Amino acid sequence: MRQQNLRKPGHRLTHILASNIRSHRQRKNISQEEFAEICGLHRTYVGSVEREERNVTLSTLEVFAKALGVTVPELLTPRSEKN
């Protein structure tokens, strides 16, 4: 495996994160633009995370979790279809 591949998260993890952020944000009835403002980020960045285009840092994960009122592990854990 080439080293540059090790620095990129797997598609599954990126998908789980994007899905969980979108789900929690929508449950709170917050637009991407409002969420970005709460997080102190640009709305296009938040959109790119939700479209699975970005690899976020640990500090950004913490910001997302705090803004959504969840833990970082909750953002990275697959949700069951019942939730």
N, C-alpha and C positions, 0 to 999 in steps of 0.2 A: 504494500500500500504506500503510495507516495505521501510525503509529509504534508503537502498542501491539502490533501483530502482529510487529514486528521484535524485540521483547524476549522472545518466546516461542519455544522450540526447536521444530523441525519434528517431526511425529509419528514419522517414520522414525528420527531420531536418539534420541528418547526411547525408542522401542521397542528399538533396538540396545543402548542402555545397560542398560535393564531386563533384557533377555534375557541379556546378558553377565554382569551381576552375579549373577542367579539361577543361571546355569550354573556359574560359578566357585564360588559359595557351595555349591551342591549337590555339586559335584565334591569339595569339601573336607569334605563331610558335616557342614555347619554349619547349624543352624536360623537363621531370621531373627532370633530373639531373641538367640542366641549371637553372631551377626554384628553386631547392633546394639550389644551390650555391648563387643565388641572395638573397634568404631569409636567408642564413646563417644556413641552416638546412641540415640534412643528406637526401640523395635521397630516402632511404628506408622509412624514416618518411613521406615524401611527398607522396610516393606511397601508404603507409598505410592509409593516410588521404583520398586519392582518391578512395581507395577500401572500404571506410567506416568502417575501423577497429579502428580508433582513435577518442578520444574525445579531441578536441583542446582547448587550453586556450584562453582567450580574447586577451592576448598579441600576441599569434601566429596568431589569426584571423587578428589582425592589421598588422602584418608583411605580411601575404598573400595578404591582400587588397592593401597595399602600393606597393608591388612588381607587382601586376597586374594592378595598376592604377584605382582601384575601391574603393567603400566604404565597410565597414563591413556589413551594411544592404543589400547591393547588393549581397554579398556572401551568405546571409542567406534568400534571397527572391526567391521563385520559379520563374523560367523564363518561359515565354510562348513559345510555339512551334515555333512561328514566329521569335524569336530572334536567 
